[in-house]
Amino acid sequence: MMTANRRTIMAGAGAGLAVAYGLGSGARANAAQPQRKLGYAIVGLGYYATQQIMPQFRDCEFARLTALVSGTPEKLERYGEEYGIPVTHRYSYADYDSIRDNPDIDIVYVVLPNAMHAEYSIRAAQAGKHVMCEKPMAVSAAECEAMIAACRKAGTKLMIGYRSQFEPHNLHAMALAQSGDLGPTQIITSEHGFYAQPNQWRLERPMSGGGSLMDIGIYSLQAARYLAGEEPVEVTAMESTDRSDPRFASVEDRIDFVLRFPSGIMASCVSSYSSNHNNFRLHGTEGWLRAEPATAYTGHRLWVERDGQTQEINLPPPDKNQFAAQLDHLPQAIMAGTQPRASGEEGWRDLSIIEAIYRSAREGRAIRLPETLATGPAGA
């Protein structure tokens, strides 16, 4: 973690933040850079893939879109034509494994319902392809371990789509939290939620693995962890779900959970499918920071209070937005032979904590978290 001086932090210059977090030129390959951008195959052509991810390739320096995978022929034709993807590079789920024979595909980006993440990531690794997988990484920590093992065996990289770890305001907040300028962190609050519309796969446990916690709540968990700069040792949780609401026949609505960290930091978090939240706040002994919206697609804002003065941090526009920066990061790691920032181990940690949150809510007691959170799964 970098140490930033007060003037840099309060002015919001953010100089060196990207490099300090392994996102800038320091993360790029040098002589090993290939003569071409690395090619992505997008697996699953739903809203997030087609409206948020695929348009970002135009701003990528190291990545390009080269293939599509979908079970809907109409989508393959429509987006294939829009992005200039030849028919030979459009795959159904039935012929998915033949991606191994396509040298234009270097990376597979799995953007499917949660329950399908493990299978399609593992099959991509078995086809010799590097893997980007959307969050949550899978529906259990055991599935995450299987994904990590498959990529390790194949010698391919595995990265999870934690886009907020590539967003400048979040990076600035992380650096500030670790700089010591606000004093030792005492309390973190992190709240994420929205009103979930009925009749979608996220409300069906066999596809989603859970409710709001597996979807929007993971942002609350992630923010608490990266602001604390350490792994929690204990969690206490409580669920509140109106089972008369047909949306929640098989998944939870709201979960409130508290994480205790080794240093004594306490993080109070909210995950909700019935109320709108998108913020985090950190209190140190000498000041505080607040982000709202904290992890949205656009429009991020960040405030800092120090010495009785509150100031909004105005960061310069980034060269790439969080989506393009994320898409470029994995090719950079592949070229440099380094571990990507948001690795499979990071996804495994979140699922391990999520399982403990669910257990605490069920059993009505605090759950001690495994010491391996700090070191990674066995054999990693």
C-alpha positions as CSV (number, residue, x, y, z in Angstrom):
1,M,0.0,0.0,0.0
2,M,1.2,3.5,-0.8
3,T,1.6,6.3,1.8
4,A,0.2,9.5,0.4
5,N,0.8,12.9,1.9
6,R,-2.1,15.1,3.1
7,R,-1.8,17.6,0.3
8,T,-2.1,14.9,-2.3
9,I,-5.0,13.3,-0.6
10,M,-7.0,16.4,0.1
11,A,-6.3,17.9,-3.3
12,G,-7.4,14.7,-4.9
13,A,-4.5,14.7,-7.4
14,G,-4.2,10.9,-7.1
15,A,-0.7,11.0,-8.5
16,G,0.8,7.6,-8.6
17,L,-2.3,5.8,-7.3
18,A,-2.7,3.6,-10.3
19,V,0.9,2.5,-10.3
20,A,0.8,1.9,-6.5
21,Y,-2.1,-0.4,-7.0
22,G,-0.6,-2.3,-10.0
23,L,-2.8,-0.7,-12.6
24,G,-0.5,1.7,-14.5
25,S,2.5,1.5,-16.7
26,G,4.3,-0.5,-14.0
27,A,2.0,-3.4,-14.6
28,R,2.6,-3.5,-18.3
29,A,4.8,-6.0,-20.0
30,N,8.0,-4.6,-21.5
31,A,9.9,-6.5,-24.2
32,A,7.4,-9.3,-23.9
33,Q,4.5,-7.3,-25.3
34,P,2.8,-9.1,-28.2
35,Q,2.2,-7.5,-31.6
36,R,-1.5,-7.9,-31.2
37,K,-4.2,-7.3,-28.6
38,L,-5.3,-10.4,-26.7
39,G,-8.7,-11.7,-27.8
40,Y,-11.7,-12.2,-25.5
41,A,-14.6,-14.6,-26.0
42,I,-17.7,-13.3,-24.2
43,V,-19.8,-16.2,-22.8
44,G,-23.4,-15.2,-22.2
45,L,-25.0,-12.3,-24.1
46,G,-27.3,-10.8,-21.5
47,Y,-27.7,-7.2,-20.6
48,Y,-24.5,-6.7,-18.6
49,A,-22.3,-8.3,-21.3
50,T,-23.9,-6.5,-24.2
51,Q,-24.6,-3.1,-22.7
52,Q,-21.8,-2.7,-20.2
53,I,-18.8,-4.9,-21.1
54,M,-18.7,-5.3,-24.9
55,P,-18.9,-1.5,-25.7
56,Q,-15.7,-0.9,-23.6
57,F,-13.4,-2.8,-25.9
58,R,-13.2,0.3,-28.1
59,D,-11.1,2.0,-25.4
60,C,-8.9,-1.0,-24.6
61,E,-5.2,-0.9,-25.3
62,F,-4.4,-4.6,-24.7
63,A,-7.7,-6.3,-25.3
64,R,-10.1,-6.9,-28.2
65,L,-13.4,-8.8,-28.7
66,T,-12.8,-11.8,-31.0
67,A,-15.6,-14.3,-30.2
68,L,-19.1,-14.8,-28.8
69,V,-20.8,-17.7,-27.0
70,S,-24.6,-17.8,-26.6
71,G,-27.5,-20.2,-26.6
72,T,-29.6,-17.8,-28.6
73,P,-28.8,-17.8,-32.4
74,E,-30.5,-14.4,-32.9
75,K,-28.1,-12.8,-30.4
76,L,-25.1,-14.4,-32.0
77,E,-26.1,-13.0,-35.3
78,R,-27.1,-9.5,-34.0
79,Y,-24.0,-8.9,-31.9
80,G,-21.7,-10.8,-34.3
81,E,-22.7,-8.3,-37.0
82,E,-22.5,-5.3,-34.7
83,Y,-18.9,-6.1,-33.6
84,G,-17.6,-7.7,-36.8
85,I,-17.3,-11.2,-35.3
86,P,-17.0,-13.8,-38.1
87,V,-19.4,-16.7,-38.2
88,T,-16.5,-19.0,-37.4
89,H,-16.0,-17.2,-34.1
90,R,-19.7,-17.5,-32.9
91,Y,-20.3,-20.4,-30.7
92,S,-23.3,-22.1,-29.1
93,Y,-23.1,-23.8,-25.7
94,A,-23.1,-27.1,-27.5
95,D,-19.9,-26.5,-29.4
96,Y,-18.3,-24.3,-26.6
97,D,-15.3,-26.7,-26.1
98,S,-14.2,-26.2,-29.7
99,I,-12.8,-22.8,-28.6
100,R,-9.6,-24.7,-27.9
101,D,-9.0,-24.7,-31.7
102,N,-9.3,-21.0,-32.1
103,P,-6.0,-19.1,-31.7
104,D,-7.8,-15.8,-31.8
105,I,-9.3,-16.5,-28.4
106,D,-6.8,-15.9,-25.5
107,I,-9.3,-15.2,-22.7
108,V,-12.8,-16.4,-22.0
109,Y,-15.0,-13.9,-20.0
110,V,-17.8,-15.8,-18.3
111,V,-20.9,-13.6,-17.9
112,L,-23.5,-16.3,-17.1
113,P,-25.8,-16.9,-14.1
114,N,-23.8,-17.6,-11.0
115,A,-24.5,-21.4,-10.9
116,M,-22.9,-21.7,-14.3
117,H,-19.6,-19.9,-13.5
118,A,-17.6,-22.8,-12.3
119,E,-18.5,-25.2,-15.2
120,Y,-17.7,-22.7,-18.0
121,S,-14.6,-21.4,-16.3
122,I,-13.2,-24.8,-15.8
123,R,-14.0,-25.9,-19.3
124,A,-12.3,-22.7,-20.6
125,A,-9.2,-23.6,-18.6
126,Q,-9.3,-27.1,-20.0
127,A,-9.4,-25.6,-23.5
128,G,-6.2,-23.8,-22.7
129,K,-7.7,-20.3,-22.3
130,H,-7.2,-17.7,-19.6
131,V,-10.4,-16.9,-17.6
132,M,-12.2,-13.7,-16.5
133,C,-15.3,-14.7,-14.5
134,E,-18.0,-12.3,-13.3
135,K,-18.7,-12.0,-9.6
136,P,-19.7,-13.8,-7.5
137,M,-17.0,-16.2,-8.6
138,A,-19.3,-19.2,-8.0
139,V,-22.0,-20.4,-5.7
140,S,-19.7,-22.0,-3.1
141,A,-16.1,-21.8,-1.8
142,A,-15.7,-25.4,-3.0
143,E,-16.5,-24.4,-6.6
144,C,-14.0,-21.5,-6.3
145,E,-11.3,-24.0,-5.2
146,A,-12.1,-26.2,-8.2
147,M,-11.8,-23.2,-10.6
148,I,-8.5,-22.2,-9.1
149,A,-7.2,-25.8,-9.3
150,A,-8.3,-26.1,-13.0
151,C,-6.5,-22.9,-14.0
152,R,-3.4,-23.9,-12.1
153,K,-3.3,-27.3,-13.8
154,A,-3.8,-25.7,-17.2
155,G,-1.2,-23.0,-16.6
156,T,-3.8,-20.2,-17.3
157,K,-4.6,-17.0,-15.4
158,L,-7.9,-16.6,-13.5
159,M,-9.4,-13.2,-12.7
160,I,-12.7,-12.1,-11.2
161,G,-14.7,-9.2,-12.5
162,Y,-14.3,-6.8,-9.5
163,R,-14.5,-3.6,-11.6
164,S,-14.6,-1.3,-8.5
165,Q,-11.0,-2.3,-7.9
166,F,-10.1,-0.4,-11.1
167,E,-12.2,2.7,-10.4
168,P,-10.2,5.8,-9.4
169,H,-12.4,7.0,-6.5
170,N,-12.3,3.5,-4.9
171,L,-8.5,3.4,-5.5
172,H,-8.2,6.8,-3.9
173,A,-10.2,5.7,-0.9
174,M,-8.1,2.6,-0.5
175,A,-4.9,4.6,-0.6
176,L,-6.3,7.1,1.9
177,A,-7.5,4.4,4.3
178,Q,-4.0,2.9,4.4
179,S,-2.0,6.2,4.4
180,G,-2.6,6.8,8.1
181,D,-3.6,10.4,7.4
182,L,-7.1,9.9,8.9
183,G,-5.6,8.0,11.8
184,P,-6.1,4.3,12.5
185,T,-9.4,3.1,11.1
186,Q,-12.0,2.5,13.7
187,I,-15.3,1.9,11.9
188,I,-16.4,1.1,8.3
189,T,-20.0,1.2,7.1
190,S,-20.9,-0.2,3.6
191,E,-24.4,-0.3,2.3
192,H,-25.5,-1.6,-1.1
193,G,-29.0,-2.4,-2.3
194,F,-31.7,-1.8,-4.9
195,Y,-35.3,-2.8,-5.6
196,A,-35.1,-6.2,-7.4
197,Q,-37.7,-6.6,-10.1
198,P,-39.6,-9.9,-10.1
199,N,-39.2,-12.7,-12.7
200,Q,-35.5,-12.8,-13.1
201,W,-32.9,-15.5,-12.6
202,R,-31.3,-13.7,-9.7
203,L,-34.4,-14.5,-7.6
204,E,-34.1,-18.2,-8.3
205,R,-31.7,-19.9,-5.9
206,P,-30.7,-22.8,-8.2
207,M,-29.3,-20.2,-10.6
208,S,-28.1,-17.5,-8.3
209,G,-27.0,-19.4,-5.2
210,G,-28.7,-16.8,-3.0
211,G,-30.4,-13.5,-2.9
212,S,-29.1,-9.9,-2.5
213,L,-25.9,-11.0,-0.7
214,M,-24.8,-12.9,-3.8
215,D,-25.6,-10.0,-6.0
216,I,-25.4,-6.4,-4.7
217,G,-24.2,-7.4,-1.2
218,I,-20.8,-8.5,-2.5
219,Y,-20.0,-4.8,-3.1
220,S,-20.6,-4.1,0.6
221,L,-18.3,-7.0,1.5
222,Q,-15.6,-6.0,-1.0
223,A,-15.5,-2.4,0.2
224,A,-15.2,-3.4,3.8
225,R,-12.3,-5.7,3.0
226,Y,-10.3,-3.4,0.7
227,L,-10.8,-0.3,3.0
228,A,-9.7,-2.3,6.1
229,G,-6.7,-3.6,4.2
230,E,-6.9,-6.9,6.1
231,E,-9.1,-10.0,6.3
232,P,-11.9,-10.3,8.9
233,V,-11.7,-12.9,11.6
234,E,-15.4,-13.1,12.7
235,V,-18.8,-12.3,11.3
236,T,-22.3,-11.8,12.8
237,A,-25.3,-11.5,10.6
238,M,-29.1,-11.2,10.6
239,E,-31.6,-11.7,7.8
240,S,-34.8,-9.8,7.2
241,T,-37.0,-11.2,4.5
242,D,-40.8,-10.9,3.9
243,R,-41.6,-14.4,2.7
244,S,-45.1,-13.3,1.6
245,D,-43.3,-11.3,-1.2
246,P,-43.3,-13.6,-4.2
247,R,-39.8,-12.3,-5.1
248,F,-38.4,-14.1,-2.1
249,A,-39.8,-17.6,-2.4
250,S,-36.3,-19.1,-2.5
251,V,-33.8,-16.2,-1.8
252,E,-33.2,-13.6,0.9
253,D,-34.0,-9.9,0.7
254,R,-32.0,-8.1,3.3
255,I,-28.9,-9.2,5.3
256,D,-27.1,-7.0,7.8
257,F,-23.7,-8.2,8.8
258,V,-20.8,-7.0,11.0
259,L,-17.2,-8.0,10.3
260,R,-14.5,-7.9,13.0
261,F,-11.0,-7.5,11.8
262,P,-7.7,-8.4,13.6
263,S,-6.8,-4.7,14.2
264,G,-10.1,-4.1,16.0
265,I,-11.8,-2.4,13.0
266,M,-15.5,-3.1,12.9
267,A,-17.4,-3.0,9.6
268,S,-21.2,-2.7,9.5
269,C,-22.7,-3.8,6.2
270,V,-26.1,-3.9,4.5
271,S,-27.2,-6.0,1.5
272,S,-30.8,-5.4,0.3
273,Y,-33.2,-6.2,-2.6
274,S,-35.8,-3.8,-1.3
275,S,-34.1,-0.5,-0.6
276,N,-31.6,1.7,-2.6
277,H,-28.1,2.1,-1.2
278,N,-24.7,2.6,-2.8
279,N,-22.2,4.1,-0.3
280,F,-19.4,3.4,2.1
281,R,-17.9,5.4,4.9
282,L,-14.7,5.0,6.9
283,H,-14.0,6.7,10.3
284,G,-10.4,7.1,11.6
285,T,-9.3,8.7,14.8
286,E,-8.4,11.9,12.8
287,G,-11.0,12.1,10.2
288,W,-13.4,10.3,7.8
289,L,-14.1,9.6,4.2
290,R,-17.4,9.0,2.4
291,A,-18.2,7.7,-1.1
292,E,-21.7,8.0,-2.6
293,P,-22.3,6.7,-5.1
294,A,-19.4,4.4,-4.3
295,T,-19.5,1.5,-6.7
296,A,-22.0,2.6,-9.4
297,Y,-21.2,2.4,-13.2
298,T,-20.7,6.2,-13.3
299,G,-21.0,9.3,-11.2
300,H,-18.7,8.4,-8.3
301,R,-18.2,11.0,-5.6
302,L,-15.8,11.0,-2.6
303,W,-15.5,13.4,0.4
304,V,-12.8,13.6,3.1
305,E,-12.9,15.3,6.5
306,R,-9.7,16.2,8.2
307,D,-8.9,18.9,10.8
308,G,-12.5,20.1,10.8
309,Q,-12.5,20.6,7.1
310,T,-14.7,18.7,4.7
311,Q,-13.7,18.6,1.0
312,E,-14.9,16.8,-2.0
313,I,-12.1,15.0,-3.8
314,N,-12.1,15.9,-7.5
315,L,-10.0,13.4,-9.5
316,P,-8.8,14.0,-13.0
317,P,-10.6,11.9,-15.7
318,P,-8.9,8.5,-16.0
319,D,-7.4,7.3,-19.3
320,K,-9.8,4.4,-19.2
321,N,-13.0,3.8,-17.2
322,Q,-13.2,1.0,-14.7
323,F,-14.6,-1.5,-17.3
324,A,-11.9,-0.9,-19.9
325,A,-9.2,-0.8,-17.2
326,Q,-10.4,-4.2,-16.0
327,L,-10.5,-5.7,-19.5
328,D,-6.9,-4.5,-20.1
329,H,-5.5,-5.7,-16.8
330,L,-5.8,-9.4,-17.4
331,P,-3.9,-9.2,-20.7
332,Q,-1.2,-7.1,-19.0
333,A,-0.9,-9.8,-16.3
334,I,-0.7,-12.5,-18.9
335,M,2.0,-10.6,-20.9
336,A,4.0,-9.8,-17.8
337,G,3.6,-13.3,-16.2
338,T,2.2,-11.8,-13.0
339,Q,-0.9,-12.6,-10.9
340,P,-3.9,-10.4,-11.8
341,R,-5.1,-7.9,-9.2
342,A,-8.5,-9.5,-8.7
343,S,-7.4,-13.1,-8.7
344,G,-9.4,-16.3,-8.2
345,E,-8.2,-16.3,-4.6
346,E,-9.9,-13.0,-4.1
347,G,-13.2,-14.5,-5.3
348,W,-12.7,-17.5,-3.0
349,R,-12.3,-15.2,0.0
350,D,-15.6,-13.5,-0.7
351,L,-17.4,-16.8,-1.1
352,S,-15.9,-18.2,2.1
353,I,-17.1,-15.1,4.0
354,I,-20.5,-15.2,2.3
355,E,-21.0,-18.8,3.4
356,A,-20.2,-17.7,7.0
357,I,-22.6,-14.8,6.8
358,Y,-25.4,-17.1,5.7
359,R,-24.5,-19.6,8.5
360,S,-24.5,-16.8,11.1
361,A,-27.9,-15.6,10.0
362,R,-29.3,-19.2,10.1
363,E,-27.8,-20.0,13.5
364,G,-28.1,-16.7,15.2
365,R,-24.5,-16.5,16.4
366,A,-21.1,-15.1,15.5
367,I,-19.0,-17.3,13.2
368,R,-15.3,-17.4,13.4
369,L,-13.7,-17.1,9.9
370,P,-10.9,-19.5,8.8
371,E,-7.3,-18.3,9.2
372,T,-6.7,-19.4,5.6
373,L,-8.5,-16.2,4.4
374,A,-5.2,-14.4,4.7
375,T,-3.2,-17.1,2.9
376,G,-5.6,-18.5,0.3
377,P,-7.1,-22.0,-0.2
378,A,-5.1,-25.1,0.4
379,G,-2.6,-25.7,-2.4
380,A,-2.9,-22.2,-3.9
